[in-house]
């Protein structure tokens, strides 16, 4: 292969990498456009996170961290980073929107023979330990996907809003 072909291949690879890196920041602007009883939504009405300058996360991000590590990390690894068994959800959330994420969690997914052979995720649509906190898990993973939340338990969190307690009690039948 001559030098011109090598330079052309390098430019194509660099362009592809730049496009991938630009997309890896996640779908949509995660900035909070609305706060409803401590739960934040972006301009499209999708649940999102807030992180103060001192690192304090909103309650829903913190709850998402807790619920992710209670239900999801067994397969998907700590902090949404993936494992040898299942893909990195922080990366997945960077490449799908909220509604796609919701669909996969509720109904499961089976990709036989694509990429990692025979990927199967069970449906969690009837599991209240997942469904009652699905927005929280998405919010947490969105913050991880954006690179705005480092690995590990958030050191500071907002107080649990009354609206969260009421919704949790209603969902869990309490």
N, C-alpha and C positions, 0 to 999 in steps of 0.2 A: 504494500500500500504506500503510495507516495505521500509526501508531506502535505499537499493540498487536501487530500482525502482525510488525513488525520486531523487537520485543523477544522475541516467541515464537520467531522464526527464529533470533535470536542465542542464545537459551537452548538450543535444539535443537542448534545448531552447537557450542556450548561443551560440551554433554554428550557429543556424539559425539567431539569432540577429546579430552576427558578420558578417555573409554573407550578410545580408540585409544592415548593416551599410557600408560595403565595397562597395556595389553596389550603395548606395545612393550618391556617389560622382559624379555621372553622367557618361555618355558614353564618352570614349576617354579622352585623355590628352588635356586640354583646352589651353595649352601653344601656344602662337602665333608663327607659323613657317613662316608666310608670311604677309607682310603689303602691301596692294594695295590701294594707295591713302587714307590712314588712316583707312581702313577696314582690320581687322585681320582675318586670317584663320589658323586653326590648321594643323598638318601634313597630315591630310586626306582631306584637302580642305574645311572643314566645318567652317562656320563663328564662331568666338570666340571673346573674350574680352581681354582687357589689363587694369590692374589697377596698377598705379605707387605706389611706397612706401608711398608717401604722400596722397594716396587715390584718386588721379586724375584718372577718368575713360576716356576711349576713347569715341569719340563722339557717336558711334553707340550704346554703352551700355547706355549712357545717353538718346539717342533718344528712345531706347527700353523701358527705364523706363517711359518716357513720353507717348509713344504710348500704352504701357500696361495699364497705368492708365487712358488713354482716352477710350480704347476699351474693355479691358479684365477684369479689376478689378470689374466691376459691378456684374459679376457672380462669378469670381474666387477669389475675395477678394484682399485687398491691398498687395503689395509686393510678389505676387505669393503664398500667404499662404493659399488660399482656403476659402470657406465659407460654410454655411449650404446648399447652393444651388448648388455649383460646386466644383470639387476637386482642390487641391493646384497644380498650374502649375509648381512651382519650384520643387515639388516632381515628377510630371509627367515627366518633362524634365530630371530628374535624372534617369528615368527608360525607356526612349525611345531615339532613335537617332534623328538627325535633319530631316531626311527624313520622319520618322513616324510623327513627330511633324507637318511638312509641310502638309502631307497628311490629318491629322485630321483637321487642320485649314482650308484648302482649301475645303475639301469635307464634313466636319462635322463628327459626330459619334453618333451612337445610340447603347447603351448597355441596352436593356430591360431586367429587372429582374436580373442583375448581380451586386453584391456588393451593392451599393446604388441603389435601384430599379429605373428603367426607366431613366437612364442618357441619356440625349440628348444634343448634342452640334450642333448648326446650322452651316451650311457651310458659310464661309466668303470669298470664292474664287472670288466673284465679287465685294467685298467691297474694293475700293482703299485705304481707311483709315487704312485697315489692311494689304492688300497685298503689298502696296508700302513700308511697314515698317516691313514685316514679319521677315526678317533676324534680324532686330534690336530687335524685341520682343524676338526672340529666344536667341540672344546674352545676353540680360538682364537676362532672366530666367536661362540661363546656368550659369551665374555668381552667381545668387541667389542659384541655385541648388548645386553649388560647395561650397557654404558657403564663397565665396570670397568677396561678396558684401553684406553689412548689409542692414537692412530694412531702408526705407526712401529714399528721393531724394538724389542722390549723390551730395556731397558738392562742388566737383571740377570736371571739365570736360575739355577735349581738345577742341580746336576750331573746328567749323563745317568745314569739308573739302569741297573744291570746287566740288569734285566728288560727294559728297552727295547732294549738291544743284542741280547739273545737273541731277542726277538720279531722285531726287524728282520731279523736274519740268517736266521731261519727263514722269514719271509715273502718275503724277496728271494732266497732260495735260496743264501744264502752260508755 
